[in-house]
Amino acid sequence: MPTLTPFLPQPQGSGLRSAVVVCPGGGYGGLASHEGRDYALWLNQQGIVAFVLRYRLGSQGYKHPTMLHDALRAIRWVRSTAASHSVDPSRIGIMGSSAGGHLASSALTHFDAGKPNAPDAIDRVSSRPDFGILCYAVITMGIHTHQGSKNNLLGKEPSDELVRLMSNELQVTSNTPPCFIWHTWEDKVVKVENAMEFAAALQRNGVPFDLHIYQNGRHGIGLNDKPPFKNAHAWTGDLRFWLSERKLL
């Protein structure tokens, strides 16, 4: 079953904070802890409440739309319980790396406003993230996809319609939330075109974004550091600036 683990900043203070649902990568076949817990601890250092999502996986026999349902349910749950975690319900983002970035970008493009007649009160709450953070994310199911992620998510012979539906660069609209996107040029596992195509789609639809392409860095680099993250990768400084500019800190 999916789980959502909260990480709360210390000291907690008296005001409302931003929150981020963190989706670790792993090709939809596993979950990388350094893209989950470590990100959550770094976000806590910035005063942000983090929730690490353990979503269901292709390696466990699940396929789309199970993973998307887990991510959207996580957003709804954080929003519906915002007061208990001192979270501002209008400042809830989603973050993901690699295949977790595909899941995050799916939530950013496949959300809904809530189902008003749902018997479960949480399902009546909007699943729209207020912002997105995409780290060397798989975006497309097309020519530049990561094949292992695609197989685990959609199976080995998905229909053209399903491939298009889950190629998230094709699903961007003017209502897609603002995004911070980063990738590395030398990534040999997930091609940098994923980031560039998603940013181009945001641009075409008038959605604000930051796009950072760093020349060096292997796939899965994460923070490139361990707690207390005194020498974290440069993207963390760029992200902090973006969050500050958007009044999310």
C-alpha positions as CSV (number, residue, x, y, z in Angstrom):
1,M,0.0,0.0,0.0
2,P,1.2,3.6,-0.6
3,T,2.4,5.6,2.4
4,L,3.1,9.3,3.0
5,T,5.7,10.1,5.6
6,P,5.8,13.6,7.1
7,F,9.0,15.5,7.8
8,L,8.4,18.6,9.9
9,P,10.9,21.6,10.2
10,Q,12.3,22.4,13.6
11,P,11.5,24.6,15.2
12,Q,8.0,24.7,13.8
13,G,7.1,28.3,14.6
14,S,3.6,29.8,14.5
15,G,3.0,30.7,10.9
16,L,1.7,28.6,8.0
17,R,4.4,26.9,5.8
18,S,4.7,25.6,2.3
19,A,4.6,21.9,1.8
20,V,6.0,19.5,-0.8
21,V,5.1,16.0,-1.7
22,V,8.3,14.2,-2.6
23,C,8.3,11.4,-5.2
24,P,11.6,9.4,-5.3
25,G,12.8,7.9,-8.5
26,G,13.7,4.4,-9.4
27,G,12.3,3.6,-12.8
28,Y,8.8,2.8,-11.5
29,G,10.5,-0.3,-10.2
30,G,12.0,0.9,-6.9
31,L,12.4,4.0,-4.8
32,A,15.7,5.8,-4.2
33,S,16.0,6.9,-0.6
34,H,18.4,9.8,-1.4
35,E,15.7,11.3,-3.6
36,G,13.1,10.9,-0.8
37,R,14.3,11.3,2.8
38,D,17.4,13.4,1.9
39,Y,15.2,15.8,-0.2
40,A,12.8,16.0,2.7
41,L,15.5,16.9,5.2
42,W,16.8,19.6,2.9
43,L,13.4,21.1,2.4
44,N,13.0,21.1,6.2
45,Q,16.2,23.2,6.4
46,Q,14.4,25.8,4.2
47,G,11.4,25.8,6.6
48,I,9.2,23.7,4.2
49,V,7.1,20.7,5.4
50,A,7.8,17.6,3.3
51,F,5.9,14.4,2.8
52,V,7.7,11.5,1.2
53,L,5.4,9.4,-1.0
54,R,6.0,5.6,-1.3
55,Y,3.9,5.0,-4.3
56,R,3.0,1.6,-5.9
57,L,5.3,0.3,-8.5
58,G,5.4,-1.6,-11.7
59,S,7.8,-4.2,-10.1
60,Q,4.9,-4.9,-7.7
61,G,2.5,-5.7,-10.5
62,Y,0.9,-2.2,-10.7
63,K,0.5,-0.1,-13.9
64,H,-1.0,3.3,-14.8
65,P,-3.2,4.8,-13.4
66,T,-2.3,3.4,-10.0
67,M,0.8,5.5,-9.5
68,L,-1.0,8.7,-10.6
69,H,-3.8,8.0,-8.2
70,D,-1.3,7.6,-5.3
71,A,0.3,11.0,-6.2
72,L,-3.1,12.9,-6.5
73,R,-4.4,11.3,-3.3
74,A,-1.2,12.5,-1.6
75,I,-1.9,16.1,-2.7
76,R,-5.5,15.9,-1.6
77,W,-4.6,14.4,1.8
78,V,-1.9,17.1,2.5
79,R,-4.4,19.8,1.5
80,S,-7.3,18.4,3.6
81,T,-5.1,18.0,6.7
82,A,-3.1,21.2,6.2
83,A,-4.1,22.8,9.5
84,S,-2.8,19.9,11.5
85,H,0.7,20.4,10.0
86,S,0.7,24.2,9.9
87,V,0.6,24.1,6.1
88,D,-0.8,26.8,3.9
89,P,-3.3,24.8,1.6
90,S,-2.5,27.2,-1.3
91,R,1.2,26.4,-1.1
92,I,1.4,22.7,-1.7
93,G,3.9,21.5,-4.3
94,I,5.1,18.2,-5.7
95,M,8.7,17.2,-6.4
96,G,10.2,14.2,-8.2
97,S,13.4,12.8,-9.6
98,S,13.8,10.6,-12.7
99,A,10.7,8.3,-12.8
100,G,9.5,10.2,-9.7
101,G,9.7,13.3,-11.8
102,H,7.5,11.7,-14.4
103,L,5.0,11.0,-11.6
104,A,5.3,14.6,-10.4
105,S,4.8,16.0,-13.9
106,S,1.8,13.7,-14.3
107,A,0.3,15.2,-11.2
108,L,1.1,18.7,-12.6
109,T,-0.8,17.9,-15.8
110,H,-3.5,15.4,-14.8
111,F,-5.0,16.9,-11.6
112,D,-8.7,17.7,-11.0
113,A,-10.6,20.2,-8.9
114,G,-12.0,17.5,-6.6
115,K,-15.1,15.3,-6.9
116,P,-17.9,17.1,-5.1
117,N,-20.2,14.0,-4.8
118,A,-17.4,11.6,-3.6
119,P,-18.3,9.7,-0.4
120,D,-14.7,10.2,0.9
121,A,-14.3,13.8,2.0
122,I,-10.6,13.8,0.9
123,D,-11.7,13.0,-2.7
124,R,-13.7,16.2,-2.7
125,V,-10.5,18.3,-2.3
126,S,-8.5,19.6,-5.3
127,S,-5.5,17.5,-6.3
128,R,-3.9,20.4,-8.2
129,P,-0.4,21.1,-7.0
130,D,0.5,24.8,-6.5
131,F,4.0,24.3,-7.9
132,G,6.3,21.7,-9.2
133,I,10.0,20.8,-8.8
134,L,11.4,18.4,-11.5
135,C,14.8,16.9,-11.1
136,Y,16.3,15.1,-14.1
137,A,12.7,13.9,-14.7
138,V,11.4,11.5,-17.2
139,I,8.7,13.5,-19.0
140,T,7.9,11.9,-22.3
141,M,6.8,8.4,-23.3
142,G,8.0,9.1,-26.8
143,I,11.3,9.0,-28.6
144,H,13.3,10.4,-25.7
145,T,11.7,8.3,-22.9
146,H,13.5,6.1,-20.4
147,Q,12.4,2.7,-21.6
148,G,12.5,0.9,-18.2
149,S,10.2,3.5,-16.7
150,K,7.9,3.3,-19.6
151,N,7.7,-0.5,-19.4
152,N,7.0,-0.5,-15.7
153,L,4.4,2.2,-16.0
154,L,2.5,1.3,-19.2
155,G,3.6,-2.2,-20.0
156,K,5.6,-3.4,-23.0
157,E,2.9,-2.8,-25.7
158,P,0.9,0.3,-24.7
159,S,-1.5,1.9,-27.1
160,D,-0.5,5.0,-29.0
161,E,-3.3,6.8,-27.1
162,L,-1.9,5.8,-23.7
163,V,1.7,6.8,-24.8
164,R,0.4,10.3,-25.8
165,L,-1.7,10.6,-22.6
166,M,1.3,10.0,-20.4
167,S,3.8,12.0,-22.5
168,N,3.4,15.0,-20.2
169,E,5.0,17.6,-22.5
170,L,1.8,17.0,-24.6
171,Q,-0.6,17.5,-21.6
172,V,0.5,21.0,-20.5
173,T,-2.2,23.7,-20.4
174,S,-2.4,27.3,-19.2
175,N,-3.6,25.9,-15.9
176,T,-0.4,23.8,-15.3
177,P,1.3,25.1,-12.2
178,P,4.6,27.0,-12.2
179,C,7.7,24.7,-12.2
180,F,11.4,24.6,-11.3
181,I,13.1,22.2,-13.7
182,W,16.7,21.0,-13.7
183,H,18.7,18.4,-15.6
184,T,22.3,17.8,-16.6
185,W,23.7,17.8,-20.2
186,E,25.8,14.6,-19.6
187,D,22.9,12.5,-18.2
188,K,23.1,9.3,-20.1
189,V,20.1,7.6,-18.6
190,V,17.3,10.1,-18.9
191,K,17.9,12.5,-21.9
192,V,18.1,16.2,-21.2
193,E,15.5,16.6,-24.0
194,N,12.9,15.6,-21.4
195,A,13.5,18.8,-19.4
196,M,13.8,21.0,-22.5
197,E,10.5,19.7,-24.1
198,F,8.6,20.2,-20.9
199,A,9.9,23.7,-20.5
200,A,9.0,24.5,-24.2
201,A,5.5,23.3,-23.5
202,L,5.2,25.5,-20.5
203,Q,6.4,28.4,-22.5
204,R,3.9,27.8,-25.3
205,N,1.1,27.8,-22.7
206,G,2.3,30.9,-20.8
207,V,3.2,29.0,-17.6
208,P,6.1,30.5,-15.5
209,F,9.1,28.3,-15.0
210,D,12.8,28.2,-14.2
211,L,14.9,25.8,-16.4
212,H,18.5,25.0,-15.3
213,I,20.7,22.7,-17.5
214,Y,24.1,22.0,-15.8
215,Q,26.8,20.5,-18.0
216,N,28.2,18.0,-15.5
217,G,26.4,15.4,-13.3
218,R,25.5,11.8,-13.6
219,H,21.9,10.6,-13.5
220,G,20.6,10.2,-10.0
221,I,23.0,12.7,-8.5
222,G,20.4,14.1,-6.2
223,L,21.8,16.6,-3.7
224,N,25.3,15.2,-4.3
225,D,25.8,15.5,-0.5
226,K,24.6,14.1,2.8
227,P,23.1,15.8,5.9
228,P,23.6,18.6,6.9
229,F,24.1,19.3,3.1
230,K,26.8,21.9,3.5
231,N,28.1,21.2,0.0
232,A,24.9,20.4,-1.9
233,H,24.7,20.7,-5.6
234,A,24.3,24.1,-7.1
235,W,20.7,23.4,-8.1
236,T,19.7,23.7,-4.4
237,G,20.8,27.4,-4.4
238,D,18.9,28.1,-7.6
239,L,15.8,26.4,-6.2
240,R,16.0,28.3,-3.0
241,F,16.1,31.6,-5.0
242,W,13.1,30.5,-7.0
243,L,11.1,29.5,-4.0
244,S,11.9,32.8,-2.3
245,E,10.9,34.8,-5.4
246,R,7.6,32.9,-5.4
247,K,7.1,33.6,-1.7
248,L,7.1,29.9,-0.9
249,L,9.7,30.2,1.9
